[in-house]
Amino acid sequence: MKSLIWTALVATGLAVAGSAAADPELAKKSGCAKCHDATAKKVGPTYKDIAAKYKGNASAEGTLSATISAGKDHPEVKASADDVKKIVGWVLKM
């Protein structure tokens, strides 16, 4: 029984770690890195600055995802709405 619990915990941890590692690559693949970086300011704000600006804002993920997907006040992106949501969620966790 103990080994079954440990196996489940390890599998869950690997799944979470795998998805967290995929989000920076997804952001890069989607073209976000052209204007954004985690810590260095480029054309747009850093990911950390975005996370700090929206910290504690419960509607931030939906608002940012909609704005980015619509191309309103943000250059058009080639990522799907689902990918945009994943990237925004990753950025907001910084």
N, C-alpha and C positions, 0 to 999 in steps of 0.2 A: 504494500500500500504506500509506504514511504517513497519507494522508488517511482511509483506512478505519479505522485504529487511533484517530486523533483523534476521528472521528465516534463510534466505539464508546465511547470514554472520556467524551465530552461527554454522550452519551445516558445512560450509566450515572450520571453525576453529576447530571443533571437528574432522573432517576427517584428517586434517593436523596433529593435536595433536596425533591422534590415529596412524597414520603411523610413526610419529617420535618416538613414544614410542615403536613401534613394531621393529624398526631397532636394538636397543641394544639386544633385545631378539633373533632376527634373527641371529645376530652375535654370540651370546652365543650358540644357538642351532646348528649353522653351524661349531662350533669348533674354532672360532677365538679367544675365551677367553683363550684357552690353551696357546697361545703365545703372545697375546696382551691384553692390558687394556687401559682404557681411560687416566689414569695418571701415573700408576706404570709400570716401564719397566720390562718386562719379557724376554722371549727368543727373541721376536721381538720388534720393536719400539712401543711406545704408540700411541694410535689413535690421540692424540693431536699433537705429533711430526710429524706424517704422514701428518696431515692437514697443519701444518706449513711449512713442506718441499715443498708441492705441491701448496701452496697458490698462486693464480694468474696464474696458469698453466692451460690453457684452455683444454689441451688434457689429463690432469691427470686422470680423471674418466675412459676414454677409455683405457688408457695405463695400469692403475692399475688393472682394471677389466680383461683385456686380460691376463696380467701376472699371476694374481691369478688363473684364470680359467684354464690356460694352465699348471699350476704347474711349470712354469719356474722361477727360482730364488725365489720360494715360495713353501712350502709343498703343496701337493695335497689337495684339499678341496672337501667336499661332497655336497656342495651347488650348486644349478643350476646357470647358467650364469645370469639369471634375479635376483636371490637372491644376488649374488656377486655384481652386479651393484647397488642394493639397499643399501647394506652394505657400499660399497665404497663411494657412494653419501652421506650417513649419516656421515661417518668418515671425509670426506672432508669439511663438514659444521661445524666442531668443531672449 
